[in-house]
């Protein structure tokens, strides 16, 4: 007889028992299946395992568990496991409105903070595809559609008060929201211990940290991020949170999901395409394709963002302005903050890397400061 375990930490030895105990709830594998598990991914927060049937390898799922601490740092750095509750809730909403662009949710175990979901083993990270110079123009259409549909379907002005209050309550993800606020809006522009940057950027970084106009806009955007509640926001929608295969895209890792300013999603998505743009400094073809993708994202977003026409133009202009500012801050923190991206870090030629990072710092600072004056995506692109 199996001993029933709760709040267990999953590993290769305990996963088969965990799944057998929940055969009724999950029911993905046959009860007598010989299960094989392996840890996958390089996430900083959570454990992620692929589990497959040893005799039918095509049968597999993913188990994701949130320990009560930051995985990469260990138990001395506690973090609420509730983050996976918000991911499971967001997956339920996404599967309701845009099921084709998210993995299928099979099961959520709140006691052990475990999600069982579709295995995307044949997919690659969008970031890796862009690093390789593969710019598929279907992807920005899919992600623009994903954002436009989710944002408008959950947008407070489109909902009755009861439903809006329900979304606000279900996605009051304040712990993860506070982490984002610190690491995107505050720490990179102070002398925080987690910051680092390429040697040679000191002068540009110091100018940024003492630019009062920039700092004022950063504070305003932080206030918007923490205060505004308009729609379901993924909260971490960068090119490392999207998996692609051919003309298919799946949005993953929504543990930062909260009810907030939806332009944060648009801004992060744009910013990571822009980081890729600068990483391909000598490849005008790839850069041109990335520009097209950025423009197409907004075009598709506006087409799928449904709202009464009397409100739509004004609402989209507000979202656009905030998106531009968020994009600038995301670009900057990826160069001088705690979390860098391999698009830039993989540049081995130090002179080339400095040229790329200097250009990123300049654009990021400019669009944060000028976000109220930039009226269209074309005007933002003209600043490149």
Secondary structure, 3 states (H helix, E strand, C coil): CCCCCCCCCCCCCCHHHHHHHCHHHHCCCCCCCCEEEEECCCCCCCEEEEEEECCEEEEEEEEEECCCEECCCEEEEECCCCHHHHHHHHHHHHHHHCHHHECCEEEEECCCCEEEEECCCCCEEHHHHHHCCCCCHHHHHHHHHHHHHHHHHCCHHHCCHHHHHHHHHHCCCHHHHHHHHHHHHHHHHCCCCCCCCCCCCHHHHHHHHCCHHHHHHHHHHHHHHHHCCCEEECCCCCCCCEEEECCEEEECCCCCCEEECCHHHHHHHHHHHHHHHHHCCCCHHHHHHHHHHHHHHHHHHHHHCCCCHHHHHHHHHHHHHHHHHHHHHHHHHHHHCCCCCHHHHCCCCHHHHHHHHHHHHHHHHHHHHCCCCCCCHHHHHCCC
